Amino acid sequence: MVNLLSEDQVRQKINQGLNSLPLKDKRVLVIIPDPTRTMPVPLFFNTITAALIGKVSQLDFLVALGTHPPLSEAELLALVGLTAAEKAEKYTRVNLFNHAWQDPAMLVQVGEISAAQVEQISRGMLHQSVPVRLNRLILDYDQLLVCGPVFPHEVVGFSGGNKYFFPGIAGPDIIDLSHWLGALLTSYEIIGTKNTPVRQLIDLAASFIPRPRDALCCVVTPEGVADVFCGTPEAAWSKAADLSAQVHIKWVDHAYKTVLSVMPRMYNDIWTGAKGMYKMEPVVAAGGEVIIYAPHIHEFSAVHGAFIREIGYHVRDYFVKQPGKFDQIPAGVRAHSTHLRGLGTYDPVSGIETPRIRVTLSTGISEADCRAVNLGYCNPISIDLAEWMRSKDEDLLVVPRAGEFLYRLKPKG
């Protein structure tokens, strides 16, 4: 059972963290998650603004979208818990910004990671330099403050910390490189692991940022906040990741033939809803199946859908063993493809691809579209959730709110 903080305790932890920072008369940019992460953003927003308005010379918030679609004005207000009237009357000088990863005019290069460094970090898997580009808004402020949750993550091991810079507010080069490195290492090996090559890469990239960086890293469940840690992005994240490993990893006794991942509405496409696969893959038996149940999802990706339809979903070696064939596809898209398809093999001679498990969509995406991208299909109308939940089948696992808790097999013995 996780001990949760009261709202007053959360506010106290945030205020203690803010009071430890030299923020008086500074211009402060707070970097926050988008709605695809569970976090009481309004509570943090209200506490931070109450503590800093009048103390700092400027206070603004930037949503770490990565490559997710920008939020509308109404969605930005809802994210931080404001009405339009409240924004106009009380928070008129507080700006809410979307990250714009595709707009070169909104990016600034702060450094470069050399090919030798990439080769060392990637254990020889990659041999290329990468420019470190970020949202140029960072240069307009004296202090950057990451404010976000930490969960097991398929690309980096555990989310949070400097991940709010890369990919959160980064340019496409390092977004693609970091995600492809994670794909080469495989989500199966990385997810829920604290210190990974991808974490080393983004921590190195963050060292180029020419502004002071601090963080409020929280560990959150759908029921509330377990704790809040303040410090450098590296130190605060480290403490949060240790707690997340206790809170967000569920250990089971045996592998399952079938897993039904019921996705909450915070995931509105497969690009984000694929977490129902990543977080369950370790407990699916070989030859088994993950079913992503999300009738509200109607597209693969609002941003990258055309690329996904072009290449489909495949195991890592499908791309690795056909060098050069998919270079025109952004590496981040290829990474997503392999993460959703999971472990498996590919024989370039026979052209036979053998995934370890089956991945099936039970969504608003048609059967024809699912088959076209190499995924299975199950009509969501055919699934009676209540009946599935009551099932005593020991080979079936139903996860009512999939996406943030990682499932793992208990070690034998």
GIZI-V591617 format. One record per residue. RES is the residue in one letter. SS is DSSP state (a for helix, b for strand, c for the rest). OMEGA is omega in radians with two decimals (none if undefined). Layout:
res/ss/omega
RES/SS/OMEGA
RES/SS/OMEGA
This chain:
res/ss/omega
M/c/-3.11
V/c/3.04
N/c/-3.10
L/c/3.09
L/c/2.97
S/c/3.10
E/a/3.12
D/a/3.12
Q/a/3.08
V/a/3.13
R/a/-3.14
Q/a/3.13
K/a/3.12
I/a/-3.12
N/a/3.08
Q/a/3.13
G/a/-3.13
L/a/-3.14
N/a/3.14
S/c/-3.09
L/c/3.13
P/c/-2.99
L/c/-3.05
K/c/3.12
D/c/3.11
K/c/2.98
R/b/-2.99
V/b/3.05
L/b/3.13
V/b/-3.09
I/b/-2.98
I/b/-3.14
P/c/3.02
D/c/-3.05
P/c/3.12
T/c/3.08
R/c/3.08
T/c/3.10
M/c/3.07
P/c/-3.08
V/a/3.12
P/a/3.11
L/a/3.13
F/a/3.13
F/a/-3.12
N/a/-3.12
T/a/-3.13
I/a/-3.13
T/a/3.12
A/a/-3.10
A/a/-2.94
L/a/3.10
I/b/-3.05
G/c/3.11
K/c/-3.12
V/b/-3.11
S/c/3.10
Q/b/3.12
L/b/3.14
D/b/-3.10
F/b/3.14
L/b/-3.12
V/b/-3.12
A/c/-3.06
L/c/-2.93
G/c/3.08
T/c/3.09
H/c/-3.13
P/c/3.10
P/c/3.11
L/c/3.03
S/c/3.10
E/a/3.12
A/a/3.14
E/a/3.07
L/a/3.13
L/a/3.13
A/a/-3.13
L/a/-3.09
V/a/3.03
G/c/-3.13
L/c/2.90
T/c/3.10
A/a/3.14
A/a/3.12
E/a/3.13
K/a/-3.08
A/a/-3.04
E/a/-2.99
K/c/-3.02
Y/c/-3.04
T/c/-3.11
R/c/3.12
V/c/-3.12
N/c/3.05
L/b/-3.04
F/b/2.88
N/b/2.94
H/c/-3.12
A/c/-3.02
W/c/-3.07
Q/c/-3.08
D/c/-3.12
P/a/-3.13
A/a/-3.14
M/a/-3.10
L/b/3.07
V/b/3.11
Q/b/-3.12
V/b/3.13
G/b/3.11
E/b/3.02
I/b/-3.03
S/c/3.10
A/a/3.12
A/a/3.12
Q/a/3.11
V/a/3.14
E/a/-3.14
Q/a/-3.11
I/a/-3.07
S/c/3.14
R/c/3.08
G/c/-3.11
M/c/-3.09
L/c/-3.09
H/c/-3.13
Q/c/3.02
S/c/3.13
V/b/3.07
P/b/3.10
V/b/-3.11
R/b/-3.09
L/b/3.03
N/b/-3.03
R/a/3.08
L/a/-3.10
I/a/-3.09
L/a/-3.13
D/a/-3.03
Y/c/3.11
D/c/-3.06
Q/b/3.07
L/b/-3.09
L/b/3.05
V/b/3.12
C/b/-3.07
G/b/-3.10
P/b/3.10
V/c/3.12
F/c/2.92
P/b/-3.04
H/b/-3.01
E/c/-3.08
V/c/-2.96
V/c/-3.13
G/b/2.96
F/b/-3.13
S/c/3.05
G/c/-3.13
G/a/-3.10
N/a/3.05
K/a/3.08
Y/a/2.98
F/c/-3.06
F/c/0.25
P/c/-2.95
G/c/3.14
I/c/-3.03
A/b/3.02
G/c/-3.01
P/a/-3.06
D/a/-3.07
I/a/3.02
I/a/-3.13
D/a/-3.09
L/a/-3.09
S/a/-3.13
H/a/3.12
W/a/3.06
L/a/3.08
G/a/3.13
A/a/3.12
L/a/3.12
L/a/-3.13
T/c/3.08
S/a/-3.12
Y/a/-3.11
E/a/-2.99
I/a/-2.94
I/c/-3.13
G/c/3.07
T/c/-2.98
K/c/-3.05
N/c/-3.08
T/c/3.06
P/a/3.14
V/a/3.06
R/a/3.09
Q/a/-3.11
L/a/-3.08
I/a/3.05
D/a/3.09
L/a/3.13
A/a/-3.11
A/a/-3.14
S/c/3.11
F/c/-3.06
I/c/-3.01
P/c/3.10
R/c/3.07
P/b/-3.12
R/b/2.99
D/b/-3.05
A/b/2.89
L/b/-3.11
C/b/-3.11
C/b/3.03
V/b/-2.93
V/b/2.94
T/b/3.08
P/c/-3.12
E/c/-3.12
G/b/-3.06
V/b/3.12
A/b/3.10
D/b/3.11
V/b/-3.13
F/b/3.13
C/b/3.10
G/b/3.02
T/c/3.10
P/a/-3.14
E/a/-3.06
A/a/-3.14
A/a/3.12
W/a/-3.10
S/a/3.12
K/a/-3.14
A/a/3.14
A/a/3.10
D/a/3.12
L/a/3.11
S/a/3.12
A/a/3.09
Q/a/-3.02
V/a/-2.93
H/c/3.10
I/b/3.12
K/b/-3.08
W/b/-3.13
V/b/-3.01
D/c/-3.07
H/c/3.10
A/c/-3.08
Y/b/3.07
K/b/-3.11
T/b/3.03
V/b/3.05
L/b/3.13
S/b/3.14
V/b/-2.99
M/b/3.07
P/c/-3.05
R/c/3.08
M/c/3.04
Y/c/-3.03
N/c/2.97
D/c/-3.13
I/a/3.09
W/a/3.11
T/a/-3.10
G/a/3.10
A/c/3.08
K/a/3.05
G/a/3.02
M/a/-3.04
Y/a/-3.00
K/c/-3.10
M/c/-3.03
E/a/-3.09
P/a/-3.10
V/a/3.06
V/b/3.14
A/b/3.08
A/b/-3.08
G/b/3.14
G/b/-3.00
E/b/2.92
V/b/3.07
I/b/3.08
I/b/-3.08
Y/b/-3.10
A/b/-3.12
P/c/-3.12
H/c/-3.12
I/c/-3.08
H/c/-3.14
E/c/3.12
F/c/3.11
S/c/3.11
A/c/-3.08
V/c/-2.97
H/c/-3.02
G/a/-3.11
A/a/3.11
F/a/-3.13
I/a/3.11
R/a/3.14
E/a/-3.04
I/a/-3.08
G/c/-3.12
Y/c/-3.04
H/c/3.06
V/c/-3.06
R/a/-3.01
D/a/3.04
Y/a/3.11
F/a/-3.06
V/a/-3.06
K/c/2.99
Q/c/-3.02
P/c/3.09
G/c/-3.03
K/c/-3.04
F/c/-3.09
D/c/-3.11
Q/c/3.13
I/c/3.13
P/c/-3.08
A/a/3.11
G/a/3.10
V/a/3.07
R/a/3.13
A/a/3.11
H/a/3.14
S/a/-3.09
T/a/-3.14
H/a/-3.13
L/a/-3.10
R/a/3.07
G/c/-3.12
L/c/3.10
G/b/-3.13
T/b/3.08
Y/b/3.09
D/b/-3.09
P/c/3.14
V/c/-3.12
S/c/-3.07
G/c/-3.10
I/b/3.10
E/b/-3.09
T/b/3.07
P/b/3.12
R/c/-3.13
I/c/3.08
R/b/3.09
V/b/-3.05
T/b/3.07
L/b/3.00
S/b/-2.96
T/b/3.03
G/c/3.08
I/c/-3.01
S/c/3.10
E/a/-3.13
A/a/-3.14
D/a/3.10
C/a/-3.13
R/a/-3.09
A/a/-3.14
V/c/3.00
N/c/3.08
L/c/3.06
G/b/-3.11
Y/b/3.01
C/c/-3.14
N/c/-3.10
P/a/3.11
I/a/-3.09
S/a/-3.10
I/c/3.04
D/c/-3.03
L/a/-3.13
A/a/3.13
E/a/3.11
W/a/-3.13
M/a/-3.12
R/a/-3.04
S/c/3.09
K/c/-3.13
D/c/-3.10
E/c/3.11
D/c/-3.13
L/b/3.04
L/b/3.08
V/b/-3.12
V/b/-3.00
P/b/3.13
R/b/-3.04
A/b/3.00
G/c/-3.08
E/c/3.08
F/c/3.12
L/b/3.10
Y/b/3.13
R/b/3.07
L/b/3.05
K/c/3.08
P/c/3.11
K/c/3.13
G/c/none
